Amino acid sequence: MKKSLVSIGDFSKEEILKIMELAADFEANPNQRILLGKVIASLFFEPSTRTRLSFESAINRLGGRVIGFSEASNTSISKGETFHDTISIISNYCDMIVMRHYLEGAARYASEVAKVPIVNAGDGANQHPSQTLLDLYSIMKTQGTLEGLHIMMVGDLKYGRTVHSLLQAMSHFGARFTFVSPVELALPREYKEFLTEKGLQFVETQDFNKYINDVDIIYMTRVQRERFSDLMEYERVKNAYILRNSMLDNTKDNMRILHPLPRVNEIATDVDANPKAYYFQQTENGVYTRMAIITYLLGAK
Ligand code: CP
C-alpha cells in the first residue's frame, strides 16, 4: 500500500525517530545509489529554492531521476487542464510526486488522485512536513535530544506552515512553547486547542525579550507577503520582530537559532557569525532528511 507524507500527523513518533536515524545514516554516507531506476516528479506550483533543490539533490545523490517543473505556467494547466487530471497523468510517469502548491489541502487531494506516494512540500498556510523533519533533525543534532525542550516561535504564526507542522511534531516530545507574534499574526485557535488537548504548556507574548534567556531553540519565521490580501496590513507588521546579536548575550550556551528561510529582515545579519546561528547548517540537513523521507516512503531503506 502506498504511503504519503501530506501532514506531519501522517508519521507516528516511531516513524519520526526512524527518519532521524536514516538522516544520520545518510549524513554519514550520502552517496548511496539506492534509487537507481526510480523516477521522482518534482512539481512546484509555488516558488522555492531550498525545498525543491534539496529534494532534487537528495534524489540525484541516491541515483534516482527527476522530472517536473518549477513553474506551472509551462504546463497544460495554462490551457485549462484541471489539477486532478494533471496529477493523475503525472502519476503514470513516476514512482513518487514531491509537490508544493499555494492552496491548503492540495497535497491531500493529490494523494487521493495519484497512484504513487505524495510528499507535501508545502500547501498554502497549512503544512510543510519535510521542513519539520529537517527542523527536528537540526534540533536533535544541536540539543542531543528532542525531549523536554523549550521552543520559542517568532513572527508569522498565523500563516506559517512550518510553525504549524513543527509544533504538532514536537507535541510527541513534551515540548513547551513561547509564541511571539503581532496580534494580527497570532497562532490560530485550533493549534492552541491542539496543544491544550495534548497537555502541553505554552505562553503567548508580544515581548520578544521576556523569555529569550530561558529557551533552547528560537525558531524565527518570515512575515510572508504572499499570504496577505491587504498589503497595508503586511507593511504594518512586517518588521515587528527583528532578532539582533545584542539580544543573545544572556541566552543559554547551547541555544540555537533556526529559521526555515528565506530570511527577509527578521534576523539582522550581525547574528550570522554568532555560533548560536544555525539556520545555514539547517539547510544542509534538509538534503539528508529528504533522502530519508524518500527512501522510507518507497520502502527502499
Ligand atoms: N524553507 C523553505 O520552504 O524554503 P523554500 O521556500 O526556498 O523552499
Boltz pocket constraint, residues with backbone or C-beta under 6 A from the ligand:
constraints:
  - pocket:
      binder: B
      contacts: [[A, 47], [A, 48], [A, 49], [A, 50], [A, 51], [A, 52], [A, 121], [A, 122], [A, 131], [A, 260], [A, 261], [A, 262]]
      max_distance: 6.0
